[in-house]
Amino acid sequence: MKRGDLSFLNKPIDQHCTSLSATIIHQLPKKKIMPWGDVRGLLQYVPRFSGKVFVIVIDAPVPALAETMLDLVTLQNIGVQLVIGSTVHSKDDLLDRAAEVELKYNQSLLNTESGPDEALAALGRGQAVVLDVSAGDPLSANLATFAQSVSAEKLILLRGVGEDLPRGAMRAVEVASAPDQIMRSAAAACQVGIPRVHVLDGETPGVLLSELFSNEGVGTMVYADSYRVIRPLREDDIVELLGMIGRSVRNAHLVPRDYADIEKNLTDYSMMEIDGNVVGSVALLRYPDSDSAEVGCLYIKQSHEGLGYGVELVKHAEQRAHELGLSSVFALTNRAAEFFQSRLGYEEWAPDRIPAQRHQQLLTSNRDSRVFGKTLS
């Protein structure tokens, strides 16, 4: 199968994972993405990206241009509508490379002063738009305005050698006064109305797909709206939650829970979501006639461990407990003892200090969990 050929999406679901890893993201750094076996996680990007407009400025050197064009074919084949340009490569270079990889593109060269009508017509036909940005800043105000006029979801700069930028996701308001001009331009583009601006090392093979097909990404992203949130559990999240915690439940790290139990106590649970994808959970479990609540069902997907999300989730549960007027929280664990003590300031409690109902459940469970608690200020 050629790179960029996504005809495999017509195959039965059990064939998707191998095909995806062989075409879209076989080069992605494994520490930055979800496991290959997470078929649902991989495939969720296809409907999310299909029909969306990405404006991509290719300022990487010539050797990286051919690789980037192959990645653009992959994006086009899953329905992404592309606007491409460069401040370092000529129109002919772009068109020659596009023709070599059979990228579908509009023959007319547009510029940032053009109205959106011709570009939107070409995008609607499934053609990429080639934009003349040779005379400008790769993240100029004119380019951002044009991107907004075609309702671009992302503005992406693939640049060559430059100063190192901070990695990860940053809110536009936080970098609007950054010392680096690229960061300020990215923030300004968000303020114009572009939801996401990505700045990537265009010389790194596969960097475009690595950035787009993973929650954490591999470059710099400036965003205008909410990117990482902790929100209440919804009924349509229950199956996802059960799937996430299943391994720990079977290994006796978490208390067994079924669909009906979670549905009955829906408001006890919170989910961490990164760019629309669930990556972790926590619950605040209350007991009658007690001003102490249990922090439970704490789980982070394996692909997102070690990034501090567990601390964020526990602190979220503590804040909820504080808002409910509770005086303390506690957790039952052995494996996470060091985590609760050193990272979150919990102290080991005598088991009879927790609510009587929970204490009795612990005694009859034959679990050897220790109790760690924290008084809320």
N, C-alpha and C positions, 0 to 999 in steps of 0.2 A: 504493500500500500504506500502511495506517495504521502509525504508530509503535506498537510493541508487538505487532504481528501477526507471529509467527514461523512462519507456515505455509510460508514459503520453505524451511524446513529439510527439506521433503519433495522439494525440487527436486534435479536432478542436481548432483554436486559442483562442476562448472565454473560453476554459477550462484550458488554460495554467497557468493563474495567480494563481488560487487556488492550483493547483498541485505543482507549483514551490515553493510557500510559505510553503506548507506542507512537502516538501522533501528537496530541496536544501538549502534553506536559512531561515527556520522558526526560527532559533535561532539568526539571525543577529541583532545587535543593530540598532534600527530604526533610530536613529539620524545619523548613518553612511552610510545609503544606500538610494537608490531611493525608492519612495513609492511602495507598493506592486502592485498598479494598473498600474504602468508603465510597461506593459507587454513587450513592445519593449525593454525597458532598461534591463529587466531581461534576455530576450531570446538572446540578442546580444552576451552574453558571450559564448553561446553554439557553434556557428560557429567559434568564435575567439579562443576558447580553443581546439576545436576538431583537432586532429592530432598533437598537440604541445607536446613537451617533458618537463615534470616537474621533476626535481630531488629533492627529499624530504628526509631530514635527520630528523628522529624522535627521539629526545633526551628527550622527555617529560616522566614523570614517568609512571609506569605500569597502573594505573587507567585511564590515558588519552589515552593509546595505543589503546584500543578497540574502543573508540569514533573516534579516528583518522582513523582507518582502515575503519570504515563505511563511513567516508568522502572520503577516497581514492576510495572506490567502486563507490560512486557518480561521482567522477571525471572520473574514467575509463569508466563509462557508458555513458558519453557524449563525449567520444573519446579522452580524455587526455591520453597520453602515459607516464607511471610512471616508475621512477627509485627510489627505496626506500632503505634506509640504516639507521644505528644507531651506535653511538659510546657508547651507554649505554645498549642497549638491544641485546641479542644474536641472532644469525641467527635463531635458533629454535623458540625463542619467536616471532620473526617477522613472520615466516612461519606459526606457530600455529594460530596466530591471523588472518593472511591473509586467511587461510583455513576456519576459523570459519565464516567469513563474505562472503566467496565465491569470494574473489578477484582472478582474473585470473593472474597467475604469472609463470615465467620461473623457472624450477626446479634447474638449475645450479646457484651456488653462484659465482658471478663475483667480481673482485676487481678493484681498480682504476688503476692498472698497466695493466689490460686487454685492448686489443684493442677494438675499438667500434663495430667490425663486429658482434659478437655474440649478443651484447646488441641490436644493430639495428635490427637484424633478429627477436629477440623476441618481440621487440616493434612493429615491422611491423605485427606480428601475433596477436597483441592485448593483449600481455602478459606484466605484470609488470616485471621489472628486479630488483632482490634483490642484493644489492651491499654491499660488506664487507668493511666498513669504521671503523671498531672497533679499529684499531690501530692509528687512526689519529685525527687531529683537525676536528670538524664537518664542517668547511668551509676551509679545507686545499687547498693548491695549487694543489695537485694531484687530489682532487675531482673536483675542478673548471676546470682543464684541461680535465678530463674525461667528465664532463658535456658539455663542449664546443665541444668535439669530437662527441657527439651524438646530437649536435645542440639543446641543452636545451634552452627553452624559459625562464624558471625560475629555480632558485636554492633556496630552501626553508628550513629554519632551524626551527623546532619546539622544543624549548628548555625548560628545567625545570627552577627551580629557578636560577636567575642570577641578575646581576646589571641591573637597569633600563636603557633602551636605549631611545634615542630621538624618539618620534613617528612621523609618517608621511613619506613623500617621500623626499629623498635627492640625489643629484647628486653625482656620485662616486668621481669626482675630488674634491668635497668639504669635503669628509670624509676620503680621502686617508691617511691623517696624524692625524686622530682622536685618542684620548688617549685610547679608547676601542679597544681591539684586534679584536673583532667580527666585528666592523665597518670597520676596516682596511682590514680584510679578505674579507668582502663583496665588498669593493671597488676594491680589487685586482681581485676578480672573475669577476667583470664587465669589468675590463681592459683586461682580458683574452678573453672576448667575450660573457659573459652571460648578456642578456639585463636587467634582473631584479633579484635582490637578496632580499628575504624577511626573516626577523627574527621575529618570533612570540612567544608569551607565550603559550607553548604547553599545559599548565594546564587549560587554559580557554576553556570551551566547545564550539565547533563550530568555533574556531578561524580561522581554515584553510579556511572554506567556507566564513566566514565573511570577510576575507582579499581578497579573490579572486573574490567574487561576489559583489563588491562594488567599486565605483570610489575612495573613500577616504581611504578605508582600515581601519584596526584596529591595525596594528603593525608598524614595521619599514621596509621601503623599500628603497633600494639603487638601483639607475638606471643609465644605461650608456647612454641612448639616451633621446630624448625629452619626457617629461611626461605631463607637463601642458603648453599649448601654446595658444596664441591668434592669429588667422589666418583669412585671408579674407573669407567671405561667398562664398560658392560654390552653383551652381544652384541646386545640389541635397540636399542642406541644407534648401531650402526655406520652404518646408512642415514642417520640424522640427522646424524652426523658428516660423512659423505661429502657430503651436501647442503650443509652449512655451509661446508666448505672448498673446494667445487667452483670457486667464482669465483677464489679465490687460486691454486689449482692451475693453472687454465687461463691465468691471467696470469703464471705462472711465479714466484709469490711463495712457494709451498710445494712441497715435493717431492711428485710424484704418488704416490698410494696407492690401492690397490683394496681391495675387501671382504675378499679372502682374506688380504692382507698384514696388515690391521688385526686380523682375527680371530685370526691366528697370534700376534700380539704384543699381545693385548688388555690385558695388565697394564701396558703402557708408557703407556697413555693415561688422562687424567683429564678429567672434564666439570664445568663450573660449572652449577649448577642454581639457579634462583630460583623459589621457590614452586612447585616441581615442573616447571618449564620449563627446558630446556637452553638456555643462552645463550653458552657458550664452551667452548674445549677447549685442552689442552696435552698434550704428550708428553715423557717423559724417556726418551731412547734410549741404551741402553748398548752398548758395544763390547767384544769379548773382549780380555782382557789389558790393560785400560785402567782407570785410576781416575778418568777424566773421562767425563762423559755429556753428550749434546746435548739442549738444550731446543728442541723442535720442535713442529710442528703447532699453533702458537699462533694462535688465531682467536677473535674476538669478533663476535657477530652485529651487523650494522649498527645495529639498533635499540638497542643497548646500548653503543655505542662512546662513549669519552670519560668513562666513569664510574669508571675506575680498576680495572676487572676484569682487564685484561691484566697489571697489576702483581701482583694477587693470584694469578693463575694461575702466573706465573713464580716467585713466591716459594714457591708450593706445590711446584713442581717442584724448586726448590733444597732445600727441606726434605726431600723424598723422597730426593734425592741424598745429603744429609747423613746421613740415617738409614741409608742403604745403605753408609756409610763411604767415599764417594767424596771426592776432594780438590778437584775443580773441576767446573764446568759451562761449556758454551759454546753459542753460537747462531750460525747462518750467515744473514746478512741484509744487505741494502742499505737497503731502504726503512725498516726499523725501527732503524737505527743510532742515531739520536738517542734513541729510546725506551730502548734497552738501556744506553746510556752515561749519560744524564742522570737517568733515572728509577730505574735499577737498579744503577748503579755498575759496569757492565762496562767492560773495557778491550779495545782492539783487539789481537788476537794475530796473530802470523805464522801463515800457513796450516799450516805443517808442525808446529805445536805440538799440533794435534788428533790423535786416534788415526789411525794409518796407514791403516786401512781407509776411514775417512771422508775423509781427505785425498785418497786415490786416487779416491774417488767424486766429489769436488769437481773434481779435475783433468779427469776424463773427462766431466763433465756439461755443459761449456761454459757454466756459470753464472758470473757475476762476483761472487758473494757474498763479502762480507768476514766475517772471523771475530771474534767478540767473546766474551771469556771472563771468568770470575770465580772466584777462589779461595775456597773455602768455609772458614769458620773452625771 
